[in-house]
Amino acid sequence: GIERDYRDESSDRAIVAAFGAAGLFGLLLSGEAGSTAFGLVCRELERVDSGYRSTLMAQEALVLFPIHAFGDDQQRSR
């Protein structure tokens, strides 16, 4: 689990996939949550493992935002 990932400096793709299933990716872009809510999600992830928090933030800032801002409709829907 997460404790092993922290100790071994690794990450489990299934956990990251669960973030998506829970709707955590794109929280800021969807309008369903504001910056405060996103910050609270990140804070809770940080309490468990900073690597998973970093994964969420990197996906939001480096992947999802550029697609939202500069991608076409097909890219956004995917």
CNS distance restraints for C-alpha pairs under 8 A (distance, minus, plus):
assign (resid   1 and name CA) (resid   5 and name CA) 6.36 0.50 0.50
assign (resid   2 and name CA) (resid   6 and name CA) 6.14 0.50 0.50
assign (resid   2 and name CA) (resid  11 and name CA) 7.82 0.50 0.50
assign (resid   2 and name CA) (resid  48 and name CA) 7.57 0.50 0.50
assign (resid   2 and name CA) (resid  49 and name CA) 7.34 0.50 0.50
assign (resid   3 and name CA) (resid   7 and name CA) 6.24 0.50 0.50
assign (resid   4 and name CA) (resid   8 and name CA) 5.91 0.50 0.50
assign (resid   5 and name CA) (resid   9 and name CA) 5.58 0.50 0.50
assign (resid   5 and name CA) (resid  10 and name CA) 4.76 0.50 0.50
assign (resid   5 and name CA) (resid  11 and name CA) 5.43 0.50 0.50
assign (resid   5 and name CA) (resid  12 and name CA) 7.23 0.50 0.50
assign (resid   6 and name CA) (resid  10 and name CA) 6.58 0.50 0.50
assign (resid   6 and name CA) (resid  11 and name CA) 7.83 0.50 0.50
assign (resid   6 and name CA) (resid  49 and name CA) 6.43 0.50 0.50
assign (resid   6 and name CA) (resid  51 and name CA) 7.95 0.50 0.50
assign (resid  11 and name CA) (resid  15 and name CA) 7.90 0.50 0.50
assign (resid  11 and name CA) (resid  51 and name CA) 7.64 0.50 0.50
assign (resid  11 and name CA) (resid  52 and name CA) 7.52 0.50 0.50
assign (resid  12 and name CA) (resid  16 and name CA) 6.74 0.50 0.50
assign (resid  13 and name CA) (resid  17 and name CA) 6.02 0.50 0.50
assign (resid  14 and name CA) (resid  18 and name CA) 6.13 0.50 0.50
assign (resid  15 and name CA) (resid  19 and name CA) 6.55 0.50 0.50
assign (resid  16 and name CA) (resid  20 and name CA) 6.89 0.50 0.50
assign (resid  16 and name CA) (resid  52 and name CA) 7.50 0.50 0.50
assign (resid  16 and name CA) (resid  55 and name CA) 7.92 0.50 0.50
assign (resid  17 and name CA) (resid  21 and name CA) 6.38 0.50 0.50
assign (resid  18 and name CA) (resid  22 and name CA) 6.01 0.50 0.50
assign (resid  19 and name CA) (resid  23 and name CA) 6.33 0.50 0.50
assign (resid  19 and name CA) (resid  24 and name CA) 5.25 0.50 0.50
assign (resid  19 and name CA) (resid  25 and name CA) 6.65 0.50 0.50
assign (resid  20 and name CA) (resid  24 and name CA) 5.65 0.50 0.50
assign (resid  20 and name CA) (resid  25 and name CA) 5.50 0.50 0.50
assign (resid  23 and name CA) (resid  27 and name CA) 7.04 0.50 0.50
assign (resid  24 and name CA) (resid  56 and name CA) 7.74 0.50 0.50
assign (resid  25 and name CA) (resid  56 and name CA) 6.82 0.50 0.50
assign (resid  25 and name CA) (resid  59 and name CA) 7.27 0.50 0.50
assign (resid  25 and name CA) (resid  60 and name CA) 6.48 0.50 0.50
assign (resid  25 and name CA) (resid  64 and name CA) 7.99 0.50 0.50
assign (resid  26 and name CA) (resid  30 and name CA) 5.87 0.50 0.50
assign (resid  26 and name CA) (resid  60 and name CA) 6.10 0.50 0.50
assign (resid  26 and name CA) (resid  64 and name CA) 6.54 0.50 0.50
assign (resid  27 and name CA) (resid  31 and name CA) 6.75 0.50 0.50
assign (resid  27 and name CA) (resid  32 and name CA) 6.17 0.50 0.50
assign (resid  27 and name CA) (resid  33 and name CA) 5.60 0.50 0.50
assign (resid  27 and name CA) (resid  34 and name CA) 7.71 0.50 0.50
assign (resid  27 and name CA) (resid  38 and name CA) 6.68 0.50 0.50
assign (resid  28 and name CA) (resid  32 and name CA) 7.14 0.50 0.50
assign (resid  28 and name CA) (resid  33 and name CA) 5.86 0.50 0.50
assign (resid  28 and name CA) (resid  34 and name CA) 6.05 0.50 0.50
assign (resid  28 and name CA) (resid  35 and name CA) 6.70 0.50 0.50
assign (resid  28 and name CA) (resid  38 and name CA) 6.84 0.50 0.50
assign (resid  28 and name CA) (resid  60 and name CA) 7.90 0.50 0.50
assign (resid  29 and name CA) (resid  65 and name CA) 7.29 0.50 0.50
assign (resid  29 and name CA) (resid  68 and name CA) 7.66 0.50 0.50
assign (resid  33 and name CA) (resid  37 and name CA) 5.59 0.50 0.50
assign (resid  33 and name CA) (resid  38 and name CA) 6.50 0.50 0.50
assign (resid  34 and name CA) (resid  38 and name CA) 6.31 0.50 0.50
assign (resid  35 and name CA) (resid  39 and name CA) 5.98 0.50 0.50
assign (resid  36 and name CA) (resid  40 and name CA) 6.20 0.50 0.50
assign (resid  37 and name CA) (resid  41 and name CA) 6.30 0.50 0.50
assign (resid  38 and name CA) (resid  42 and name CA) 6.23 0.50 0.50
assign (resid  39 and name CA) (resid  43 and name CA) 6.02 0.50 0.50
assign (resid  40 and name CA) (resid  44 and name CA) 6.22 0.50 0.50
assign (resid  41 and name CA) (resid  45 and name CA) 6.31 0.50 0.50
assign (resid  42 and name CA) (resid  46 and name CA) 6.00 0.50 0.50
assign (resid  42 and name CA) (resid  53 and name CA) 5.58 0.50 0.50
assign (resid  42 and name CA) (resid  56 and name CA) 7.68 0.50 0.50
assign (resid  42 and name CA) (resid  57 and name CA) 7.71 0.50 0.50
assign (resid  43 and name CA) (resid  47 and name CA) 6.34 0.50 0.50
assign (resid  43 and name CA) (resid  53 and name CA) 7.79 0.50 0.50
assign (resid  44 and name CA) (resid  48 and name CA) 6.91 0.50 0.50
assign (resid  45 and name CA) (resid  49 and name CA) 6.12 0.50 0.50
assign (resid  45 and name CA) (resid  50 and name CA) 6.81 0.50 0.50
assign (resid  45 and name CA) (resid  52 and name CA) 6.52 0.50 0.50
assign (resid  45 and name CA) (resid  53 and name CA) 5.19 0.50 0.50
assign (resid  46 and name CA) (resid  50 and name CA) 4.54 0.50 0.50
assign (resid  46 and name CA) (resid  51 and name CA) 7.80 0.50 0.50
assign (resid  46 and name CA) (resid  52 and name CA) 7.37 0.50 0.50
assign (resid  46 and name CA) (resid  53 and name CA) 5.43 0.50 0.50
assign (resid  49 and name CA) (resid  53 and name CA) 6.75 0.50 0.50
assign (resid  50 and name CA) (resid  54 and name CA) 6.02 0.50 0.50
assign (resid  51 and name CA) (resid  55 and name CA) 6.17 0.50 0.50
assign (resid  52 and name CA) (resid  56 and name CA) 6.36 0.50 0.50
assign (resid  53 and name CA) (resid  57 and name CA) 6.26 0.50 0.50
assign (resid  54 and name CA) (resid  58 and name CA) 5.90 0.50 0.50
assign (resid  55 and name CA) (resid  59 and name CA) 6.12 0.50 0.50
assign (resid  56 and name CA) (resid  60 and name CA) 6.22 0.50 0.50
assign (resid  57 and name CA) (resid  61 and name CA) 6.04 0.50 0.50
assign (resid  58 and name CA) (resid  62 and name CA) 5.36 0.50 0.50
assign (resid  58 and name CA) (resid  63 and name CA) 7.15 0.50 0.50
assign (resid  59 and name CA) (resid  63 and name CA) 4.97 0.50 0.50
assign (resid  59 and name CA) (resid  64 and name CA) 6.06 0.50 0.50
assign (resid  60 and name CA) (resid  64 and name CA) 5.01 0.50 0.50
assign (resid  60 and name CA) (resid  65 and name CA) 6.05 0.50 0.50
assign (resid  61 and name CA) (resid  65 and name CA) 5.47 0.50 0.50
assign (resid  61 and name CA) (resid  66 and name CA) 7.49 0.50 0.50
assign (resid  62 and name CA) (resid  66 and name CA) 6.52 0.50 0.50
assign (resid  63 and name CA) (resid  67 and name CA) 6.35 0.50 0.50
assign (resid  64 and name CA) (resid  68 and name CA) 6.03 0.50 0.50
assign (resid  65 and name CA) (resid  69 and name CA) 5.93 0.50 0.50
assign (resid  66 and name CA) (resid  70 and name CA) 5.59 0.50 0.50
assign (resid  66 and name CA) (resid  71 and name CA) 7.00 0.50 0.50
assign (resid  67 and name CA) (resid  71 and name CA) 4.45 0.50 0.50
assign (resid  67 and name CA) (resid  72 and name CA) 7.71 0.50 0.50
assign (resid  67 and name CA) (resid  75 and name CA) 6.84 0.50 0.50
assign (resid  67 and name CA) (resid  76 and name CA) 6.26 0.50 0.50
assign (resid  68 and name CA) (resid  76 and name CA) 6.08 0.50 0.50
assign (resid  71 and name CA) (resid  75 and name CA) 5.77 0.50 0.50
assign (resid  71 and name CA) (resid  76 and name CA) 6.35 0.50 0.50
assign (resid  72 and name CA) (resid  76 and name CA) 6.29 0.50 0.50
assign (resid  73 and name CA) (resid  77 and name CA) 6.12 0.50 0.50
assign (resid  74 and name CA) (resid  78 and name CA) 6.32 0.50 0.50
